[in-house]
Amino acid sequence: MSGHSHWATIKHKKGAADAKKGKAFSKVSRLIIMAARQGGGDPANNIKLLYAIESARAVNMPRDTIDRAIKRGTGELEGVMFEEVAYEGYGPGGVAVMVDALTDNRNRSAHEIRKIFETHAGNLGTAGCVAFMFERKGVMNIPIAGINEDELMGDVLDAGADNMEKSGDYFEITCAPTDFAKVKDALAKKYKVESAEIAMMPKNRVEVDEDTGRKLISLLDALEDNDDVQKVHSNFELPETLLK
């Protein structure tokens, strides 16, 4: 089971709380603004904007809020301009951690991210220190309950995905980022796609014990809670006892 899926499952459980705090809308708005600024306001011709809008729909962001964010990105409405920043470091047990952020103040973000790592028994590293351990993939999770595995595998391959494997209570499907929208749309016609995103998937996974796993969850949760952070990726594999 992948560290990505474990963390994705945990995030799904706390997603409602994030939405109540208003963080979900704030984070997705930044993503839309940045995508529209870089590639224009038409999702048909801007794949990053298409992904951002998909993320907005996943947290039930109203259409007019999405439209305002797009217009801020294209300059039709005034708004704060953000830039993409990536941080790399190590968590407890030497586990690799990558952080994608959108910020309007690089110095503030770097200070805050470094402090979070240090407070949770990790350390912020230099650019490139762990990036080589990951590869970018489209990732979708479909609940296992009630699914015929052989039938799903056939549909997954027909949709153009690269791989499918069981991960906890889900089937995790991966594909090339360029095929993400096509694969997701094809599977969504027949199955409940619980989550779908472009993520940095670990090439190899590190098994951790319960104590280290709890510390890692605390670190990743604190990183996710930071307003500037968009996504957190890691390569740990939690023990089943901790997941339960």
C-alpha positions as CSV (number, residue, x, y, z in Angstrom):
1,M,0.0,0.0,0.0
2,S,1.3,3.4,-0.9
3,G,2.1,6.2,1.4
4,H,0.2,8.4,-1.0
5,S,-3.0,6.4,-0.5
6,H,-2.6,6.2,3.2
7,W,-2.3,10.0,3.5
8,A,-5.1,10.5,1.0
9,T,-7.4,8.3,3.0
10,I,-6.6,10.2,6.2
11,K,-7.1,13.6,4.5
12,H,-10.4,12.4,3.2
13,K,-11.6,11.7,6.7
14,K,-10.6,15.2,7.9
15,G,-11.8,17.0,4.7
16,A,-15.1,18.1,6.2
17,A,-13.3,19.8,9.0
18,D,-11.0,21.6,6.6
19,A,-14.0,22.9,4.7
20,K,-15.6,24.2,7.8
21,K,-12.5,26.2,8.6
22,G,-12.7,27.7,5.2
23,K,-9.2,26.3,4.3
24,A,-10.4,24.2,1.4
25,F,-11.9,27.1,-0.5
26,S,-8.9,29.3,0.2
27,K,-6.4,26.8,-1.1
28,V,-8.4,25.9,-4.2
29,S,-9.0,29.5,-5.0
30,R,-5.2,30.1,-5.1
31,L,-4.8,27.1,-7.3
32,I,-7.3,28.5,-9.8
33,I,-5.9,32.0,-9.7
34,M,-2.4,30.7,-10.4
35,A,-3.5,28.3,-13.2
36,A,-5.5,31.1,-14.9
37,R,-2.7,33.5,-14.7
38,Q,-0.3,31.1,-16.3
39,G,-2.4,29.6,-19.0
40,G,-5.5,31.7,-19.5
41,G,-9.1,31.4,-18.3
42,D,-10.4,28.7,-20.7
43,P,-10.0,25.2,-19.1
44,A,-10.4,23.6,-22.5
45,N,-7.0,25.1,-23.4
46,N,-5.5,25.1,-20.0
47,I,-5.0,21.7,-18.4
48,K,-3.8,23.1,-15.1
49,L,-6.9,25.2,-14.8
50,L,-9.0,22.1,-15.6
51,Y,-7.4,20.2,-12.7
52,A,-7.9,23.2,-10.4
53,I,-11.6,23.4,-11.3
54,E,-11.9,19.7,-10.7
55,S,-10.4,20.2,-7.2
56,A,-12.9,23.1,-6.6
57,R,-15.8,20.9,-7.5
58,A,-14.5,18.2,-5.2
59,V,-14.9,20.5,-2.2
60,N,-18.3,21.9,-3.5
61,M,-17.1,25.3,-4.3
62,P,-19.9,27.4,-5.9
63,R,-19.6,28.1,-9.6
64,D,-19.6,31.9,-9.1
65,T,-16.7,31.6,-6.6
66,I,-14.8,29.6,-9.2
67,D,-15.5,32.2,-11.9
68,R,-14.3,35.0,-9.6
69,A,-11.0,33.2,-9.0
70,I,-10.5,32.7,-12.7
71,K,-11.1,36.4,-13.3
72,R,-8.6,37.3,-10.6
73,G,-6.1,35.1,-12.3
74,T,-6.7,36.6,-15.8
75,G,-6.6,40.1,-14.4
76,E,-10.3,40.9,-15.0
77,L,-10.6,41.4,-11.2
78,E,-8.0,42.7,-8.8
79,G,-6.4,40.2,-6.4
80,V,-3.2,39.0,-4.7
81,M,-0.8,37.3,-7.1
82,F,0.8,34.1,-5.9
83,E,3.9,32.1,-7.0
84,E,4.6,28.4,-6.9
85,V,7.2,27.2,-4.4
86,A,8.3,23.6,-3.7
87,Y,9.9,22.5,-0.4
88,E,11.7,19.2,0.2
89,G,12.7,17.6,3.4
90,Y,12.7,14.6,5.7
91,G,10.2,13.5,8.4
92,P,10.7,11.1,11.3
93,G,12.4,7.9,10.3
94,G,14.1,9.7,7.4
95,V,10.9,9.6,5.3
96,A,10.9,11.8,2.2
97,V,8.5,14.7,2.2
98,M,7.6,17.1,-0.7
99,V,5.5,20.2,-0.2
100,D,3.8,22.1,-3.0
101,A,2.8,25.7,-2.0
102,L,1.4,28.9,-3.5
103,T,2.5,32.0,-1.7
104,D,2.6,35.8,-1.9
105,N,5.6,35.9,0.4
106,R,8.4,33.4,-0.1
107,N,10.3,34.4,3.0
108,R,7.3,34.0,5.3
109,S,6.4,30.6,3.8
110,A,10.0,29.2,4.0
111,H,10.2,30.3,7.7
112,E,6.8,28.7,8.5
113,I,7.5,25.4,6.7
114,R,10.9,25.1,8.2
115,K,9.5,25.6,11.7
116,I,6.8,22.9,11.1
117,F,9.4,20.4,10.0
118,E,11.6,21.1,13.1
119,T,8.7,21.1,15.5
120,H,7.7,17.6,14.3
121,A,11.1,15.9,14.4
122,G,11.9,16.5,10.8
123,N,14.1,18.9,8.8
124,L,13.8,21.0,5.7
125,G,16.3,20.0,3.0
126,T,17.7,21.6,-0.1
127,A,16.1,21.7,-3.5
128,G,16.4,18.2,-5.2
129,C,17.2,16.3,-2.0
130,V,14.2,14.0,-2.3
131,A,12.5,15.0,-5.6
132,F,14.2,12.1,-7.5
133,M,12.3,9.6,-5.3
134,F,9.0,10.6,-6.8
135,E,7.3,10.8,-10.2
136,R,4.2,12.8,-11.2
137,K,1.1,10.7,-11.8
138,G,-2.7,11.1,-12.1
139,V,-4.2,9.2,-9.2
140,M,-7.8,8.1,-8.6
141,N,-9.3,6.1,-5.7
142,I,-12.4,3.9,-6.1
143,P,-14.0,2.2,-3.0
144,I,-13.5,-1.6,-3.1
145,A,-17.0,-2.4,-1.6
146,G,-19.3,-3.9,-4.2
147,I,-16.7,-3.8,-7.0
148,N,-15.8,-6.7,-9.3
149,E,-12.0,-6.5,-9.4
150,D,-11.6,-8.2,-12.8
151,E,-14.3,-6.0,-14.4
152,L,-12.7,-2.9,-13.0
153,M,-9.3,-3.9,-14.2
154,G,-10.6,-4.3,-17.7
155,D,-12.3,-0.8,-17.5
156,V,-9.1,0.7,-16.1
157,L,-7.0,-0.6,-19.0
158,D,-9.6,0.4,-21.6
159,A,-9.6,3.9,-20.1
160,G,-5.8,4.2,-20.6
161,A,-4.5,4.0,-17.1
162,D,-1.1,2.5,-16.2
163,N,-1.8,0.5,-13.1
164,M,-4.3,-0.5,-10.4
165,E,-3.7,-1.9,-7.0
166,K,-5.6,-2.4,-3.7
167,S,-4.8,0.1,-1.0
168,G,-6.8,-0.3,2.2
169,D,-10.5,0.2,1.4
170,Y,-9.7,1.5,-2.1
171,F,-8.5,0.5,-5.6
172,E,-5.8,3.0,-6.5
173,I,-5.6,3.7,-10.2
174,T,-2.6,5.6,-11.7
175,C,-2.1,7.1,-15.1
176,A,0.1,9.6,-17.0
177,P,-0.7,13.2,-16.0
178,T,-1.7,14.0,-19.7
179,D,-4.3,11.1,-19.5
180,F,-5.8,12.2,-16.2
181,A,-8.9,13.9,-17.4
182,K,-9.7,11.2,-19.9
183,V,-9.2,8.3,-17.5
184,K,-11.1,10.0,-14.7
185,D,-14.1,10.8,-16.9
186,A,-14.2,7.3,-18.3
187,L,-14.2,5.6,-14.9
188,A,-16.6,8.2,-13.4
189,K,-19.3,7.1,-15.9
190,K,-19.5,3.7,-14.1
191,Y,-17.8,4.0,-10.7
192,K,-17.7,6.2,-7.7
193,V,-14.4,8.0,-7.9
194,E,-13.8,9.0,-4.3
195,S,-10.8,11.2,-5.0
196,A,-8.8,12.2,-8.0
197,E,-5.6,14.4,-8.3
198,I,-2.3,14.9,-9.9
199,A,0.2,13.8,-7.3
200,M,3.9,13.0,-6.8
201,M,4.0,9.2,-6.3
202,P,6.9,7.5,-4.6
203,K,9.1,5.2,-6.7
204,N,9.8,3.2,-3.6
205,R,8.1,3.0,-0.2
206,V,9.4,3.1,3.3
207,E,7.7,1.0,6.0
208,V,7.4,2.7,9.4
209,D,6.2,1.5,12.8
210,E,3.2,2.8,14.7
211,D,5.2,5.4,16.7
212,T,6.9,6.8,13.6
213,G,3.7,6.7,11.7
214,R,1.9,8.8,14.3
215,K,4.7,11.4,14.2
216,L,4.5,11.4,10.4
217,I,0.7,11.9,10.4
218,S,1.2,14.8,12.8
219,L,3.9,16.4,10.6
220,L,1.9,16.1,7.3
221,D,-1.3,17.3,9.0
222,A,0.5,20.4,10.3
223,L,1.9,21.1,6.8
224,E,-1.5,20.6,5.2
225,D,-3.0,23.0,7.8
226,N,-0.7,25.8,6.6
227,D,-2.5,28.3,4.4
228,D,0.2,28.4,1.7
229,V,0.5,24.6,1.3
230,Q,-1.4,23.0,-1.5
231,K,-0.3,19.4,-1.4
232,V,2.0,17.2,0.7
233,H,3.6,14.1,-0.7
234,S,5.5,11.4,1.1
235,N,6.8,7.9,0.6
236,F,5.9,6.2,3.9
237,E,3.8,3.0,4.3
238,L,1.7,2.9,7.5
239,P,1.1,-0.4,9.4
240,E,-2.5,-1.7,9.1
241,T,-2.9,-1.5,12.8
242,L,-2.5,2.3,12.7
243,L,-4.8,2.7,9.8
244,K,-7.6,0.9,11.6
